[in-house]
Amino acid sequence: DSPRGNKMTTTPPDEGRFGTLAVHAGQEPESETGAIMPPIFQTSTYVQPDVAAPKRGYDYARVQNPTREALERNVAALEGGEHGVAFASGLAAIEAVVKRLSANDHIVTEENTYGGVTRMFTRVLEKLGIKFSFVDTRDPDRIRDAMRPNTRLVHVETPTNPMMRICDIAAAAEIAHEGEALLMVDNTFASPFNQRPLDLGADISVHSSTKYLNGHSDIIGGVLTVNDGDLAEDIRFVRKSTGAVPGPMDAWLCLRGTKTLHVRMERHNENGLAV
């Protein structure tokens, strides 16, 4: 029962419904005590009933943690998506998507994207043989002209940090899919309250949860949402293999932050219009 916003604009979803999801989605009262908030499962390993017995679903916290999973379900619901995957930072989330690719694969990306992303692309990932084209994604024709036979991913950030450039997500999705590439949208500056990239055709919506999702300047984190289950499993495999997981305390603090996302974004929007 995922909510769906207007598919052609950035009109917020029904604010009452969104607020209810922000507070409750992905969380059930804890079974032992009935605690409303998910516990902070501050553990590295989990006891197994027997060496030969089936696992209870958890074995090592780099792979699975109940607190982290509650955050993932919550953000996925806010994005109107099926699968959330949380990371130690927004950069780690983007890196995990790119690390699914191979040497000589090509990515089209926004020329004015967040500086940390540009640095990672040009000074780290290019050394692994991945190719990048930096274009002004405000113009869909620039994206189309940059596409190559080996393009596997189009990455846009809208609004951009800090110049607030806007990309037509639906147009970018159409171009990417024509070339059999995925579209990843950095939704950090809009938040799912104002914009839902998956509803506009994106394959991946990614956030630095450090920013609006958390809202309290006390964590570093990232989270992405997808609808494709196989894609989610691929990304989780990269996360497990590279270790870029958030700790349970950071996940819990971010989950606390999303409960007020709708209230904070309403005020941000009002203040922005006033300015």
C-alpha positions in Angstrom: 0.0 0.0 0.0 2.7 2.4 -1.0 1.6 6.0 -1.6 2.0 7.6 -5.0 2.4 11.2 -5.7 1.6 13.2 -8.8 3.6 11.5 -11.6 4.3 14.6 -13.6 5.1 17.2 -11.0 6.8 17.5 -7.7 3.5 18.1 -5.9 3.8 16.6 -2.4 1.7 13.5 -1.7 -1.3 13.7 0.6 0.3 15.3 3.6 -1.8 13.5 6.2 -1.0 10.1 4.6 2.7 11.1 4.3 2.9 12.1 7.9 1.4 8.9 9.1 3.9 6.9 7.0 6.7 9.1 8.3 5.8 8.2 11.9 4.8 4.5 11.5 5.9 2.9 8.2 8.3 0.0 8.5 7.9 -0.3 12.3 5.9 -2.6 14.5 5.8 -2.6 18.3 8.7 -4.7 19.7 7.4 -8.2 20.3 8.8 -8.8 23.8 7.8 -5.6 25.5 5.5 -3.7 23.1 7.9 -0.8 22.8 6.7 1.7 20.3 10.1 2.7 19.0 12.3 0.0 17.4 15.1 -1.0 19.8 18.7 -0.2 19.1 20.1 -3.6 18.3 23.7 -2.7 19.3 25.2 -6.1 18.5 27.8 -7.5 16.0 26.6 -11.1 16.0 23.5 -13.2 16.8 23.3 -16.4 18.7 22.2 -19.5 16.7 20.1 -22.3 18.2 22.5 -25.0 17.1 25.5 -25.4 14.8 23.4 -27.5 12.4 20.1 -25.6 12.9 18.7 -23.1 10.5 19.6 -19.5 11.2 17.0 -17.2 12.8 17.4 -14.7 9.9 20.4 -12.8 11.4 24.0 -13.9 11.7 26.3 -10.9 11.4 25.4 -7.2 11.7 27.4 -6.2 8.6 24.8 -8.2 6.6 21.6 -7.6 8.7 20.5 -5.5 11.6 16.8 -5.1 12.7 17.2 -1.4 13.5 18.7 -0.7 10.1 16.0 -2.7 8.4 13.3 -0.6 10.1 14.9 2.5 8.6 15.0 1.0 5.2 11.4 0.0 5.2 10.4 3.5 6.5 12.3 5.4 3.8 11.1 3.0 1.1 7.5 3.8 2.1 8.1 7.5 2.0 9.6 7.2 -1.5 6.7 5.0 -2.7 9.2 2.2 -3.4 9.6 -1.4 -2.6 13.1 -1.9 -1.2 15.3 0.4 0.9 19.1 -0.1 1.4 20.9 2.0 4.0 24.6 2.9 4.0 27.2 4.6 6.1 27.0 7.8 3.9 25.3 9.1 0.8 28.6 8.7 -1.1 28.7 5.0 0.0 25.2 4.5 -1.5 26.2 6.0 -4.8 29.5 4.1 -4.9 27.6 0.8 -4.3 25.5 1.4 -7.4 28.5 2.3 -9.5 30.5 -0.7 -8.2 27.9 -3.0 -9.9 29.5 -1.9 -13.2 32.6 -3.1 -14.9 35.7 -1.5 -16.5 34.9 0.4 -19.7 31.2 0.8 -18.7 30.1 4.4 -19.1 28.1 6.8 -16.9 26.4 10.1 -17.8 26.3 12.4 -14.9 25.4 16.0 -13.9 28.3 18.4 -14.4 27.3 20.4 -11.3 26.7 17.5 -9.0 27.8 17.5 -5.3 31.6 18.0 -5.1 32.1 14.8 -3.1 30.5 12.8 -5.8 32.6 14.4 -8.6 35.7 13.7 -6.6 34.8 10.1 -6.1 34.0 9.7 -9.8 37.1 11.4 -11.1 39.7 10.5 -8.6 38.7 7.0 -7.4 36.3 5.3 -9.7 37.8 6.4 -13.0 41.0 4.6 -11.9 39.0 1.4 -12.0 38.3 1.9 -15.7 34.7 3.3 -15.5 34.1 6.1 -17.9 32.2 9.3 -17.1 30.6 12.1 -19.1 29.7 15.3 -17.2 26.9 17.3 -18.8 24.3 19.9 -18.0 21.3 17.6 -17.3 18.9 20.5 -17.3 18.8 20.0 -21.0 17.6 16.4 -21.9 19.3 16.7 -25.3 22.7 17.0 -23.5 21.9 13.7 -21.8 20.9 12.1 -25.1 24.0 13.3 -26.9 26.3 11.9 -24.2 24.8 8.4 -24.3 27.1 5.7 -25.7 26.5 2.0 -26.5 28.3 1.1 -23.2 26.3 3.6 -21.1 25.0 1.7 -18.1 23.9 4.5 -15.8 22.6 8.0 -15.9 23.1 9.9 -12.7 21.3 13.2 -12.0 21.0 15.3 -8.9 17.9 17.5 -8.7 17.9 20.0 -7.2 21.7 20.1 -7.2 23.8 20.9 -4.2 24.4 23.9 -3.9 23.4 25.5 -7.2 19.8 24.2 -7.2 19.7 23.1 -10.8 16.6 21.2 -11.8 16.5 18.1 -14.1 13.4 16.8 -15.9 13.4 13.3 -14.3 10.8 11.8 -16.6 12.7 12.9 -19.7 16.0 11.6 -18.2 14.4 8.3 -17.4 13.1 7.9 -21.0 16.5 8.7 -22.5 18.3 6.3 -20.1 15.9 3.5 -20.7 16.0 3.9 -24.5 19.7 3.2 -24.1 19.1 0.3 -21.7 20.7 2.2 -18.9 19.4 2.8 -15.3 18.5 6.2 -14.0 19.7 7.1 -10.5 18.4 10.4 -9.0 20.0 12.0 -6.0 16.8 13.2 -4.2 18.7 14.6 -1.1 17.7 18.3 -1.6 14.1 17.7 -2.5 13.3 14.9 0.0 10.5 12.4 -0.7 8.0 15.0 0.7 8.5 17.2 -2.4 9.6 14.7 -5.0 9.4 11.0 -5.7 11.8 10.0 -8.5 10.6 6.4 -8.8 7.1 7.7 -9.7 8.7 9.7 -12.5 10.5 6.7 -14.0 13.8 6.6 -12.1 15.2 3.2 -11.1 17.0 4.4 -8.0 16.4 7.3 -5.6 19.3 8.0 -3.4 19.8 10.3 -0.4 22.4 11.6 1.9 20.3 10.9 5.0 22.7 13.2 6.8 20.6 16.1 5.4 16.8 16.4 5.5 15.9 12.8 6.2 17.7 12.9 9.6 17.3 16.7 10.1 19.3 17.0 13.3 22.9 17.3 12.1 24.0 14.4 14.3 24.6 11.5 11.9 26.3 10.7 8.6 24.3 8.3 6.5 22.9 7.3 3.2 19.9 5.4 1.9 18.5 4.4 -1.5 15.2 3.0 -2.7 14.4 0.8 -5.7 11.4 -1.1 -6.9 13.3 -4.0 -8.6 14.0 -6.8 -6.2 17.0 -8.2 -8.1 18.6 -4.7 -8.3 18.1 -4.4 -4.5 19.8 -7.7 -3.9 22.7 -6.7 -6.2 23.2 -3.5 -4.2 22.9 -5.3 -0.9 25.6 -7.7 -2.1 28.0 -4.8 -2.8 27.2 -3.3 0.5 27.9 -6.6 2.3 31.1 -7.1 0.4 32.5 -3.6 0.9 31.2 -3.0 4.4 29.7 0.4 4.0 26.9 -0.2 6.6 25.5 2.3 9.1 25.7 1.5 12.7 22.4 0.8 14.6 22.6 4.0 16.5 22.9 6.1 13.4 20.0 4.1 11.8 17.8 4.7 14.9 18.6 8.4 15.0 17.7 8.8 11.3 14.5 6.9 12.0 13.7 9.4 14.7 14.4 12.2 12.2 12.0 10.9 9.5 9.1 11.1 12.0 9.2 14.9 11.7 10.2 15.1 8.0 6.8 16.3 6.8 6.6 19.0 9.5 10.1 20.2 8.8 9.7 20.2 5.0 6.5 22.3 5.2 8.4 24.9 7.1 11.4 24.7 4.8 9.1 25.3 1.8 7.3 28.2 3.5 10.6 29.8 4.4 12.0 29.3 0.9 9.0 31.0 -0.7 9.3 33.9 1.8 12.9 34.4 0.9 
